[in-house]
Amino acid sequence: MNESILLVDDDSAILELVTDVLTESGLNVTALSSGEEALDRLSKERFDLVILDIMMGGISGLEVCQQVRSSVSCPILFLSAKNEIQDIVTGLGLGADDYITKPFALEELAARVLAHLRRQARSAPEEAVRGPIRIGDISLDPDSRVVTRDGVPVSLSTREFDLLAYLMLHAGETVSREKLFHEVWGTDYGDVGAVAINIKNLRSKLDPDWIYIKTIWGSGYRFVTRSGYAEEQEGI
């Protein structure tokens, strides 16, 4: 395993411990201690996964994520002592793929990192997307990983793109949160509530009128066509 990891934390003890456990897992780790260094390195080098501490002096992990998310497609994981639900919602809302609260078990962190890397390697949900998908005025191209609505590109995080791809592949089906988490996140680690947060992000960016992404209360979510939406509204 030769995947490269960018680890950013201003706590030298955490940098050393996490670097050791990830290196033992066969990963190449670049460890930095500030958001400024992270932005500089990300502008010059490609990484397979980025781990950011949120509360750093100077540029915070949140600011780093916000600045690079449109150009960095790899998974981004936050480390933070802030564990309130609103903090997690904010972090995931900025395009992070996971949020790990301190203190954390090193083994769990390594397991989550490896799971994200496996998921990234598959690069598509369960069934490979073999060509562009178009439903209504939304188009998704799996090769370029570009999504447009009415021809206008929409910037999505890695997880938002994969979630949308899965829903569009299964348009018309009701898919439970648990199945979406298993198929899109590809891991038993993490909070299934991340599905709802990413659905909210998708709607905000792509479907603010809830035309396509429907919540089926008690069951899950369904991606519908315009005609399907009209039928549901009419009670057919």
ABEGO torsion letter per residue (X at the ends): XABBBBBBBABAAAAAAAAAAAAAAGBBBBBBABAAAAAAAAAABBBABBBBBABBBEBBAAAAAAAAAAABABBBBBBBABABAAAAAAAAAAGBABBBBOBBBAAAAAAAAAAAAAAAAAGBBABBBABBBBBEABBBBAAAGBBBBGGBBBBBBAAAAAAAAAAAAABGBBBBAAAAAAAAAGBABEBAAAAAAAAAAAAAAABAAGAABBBBBGAEBBBBBAAAAAAAAAGX
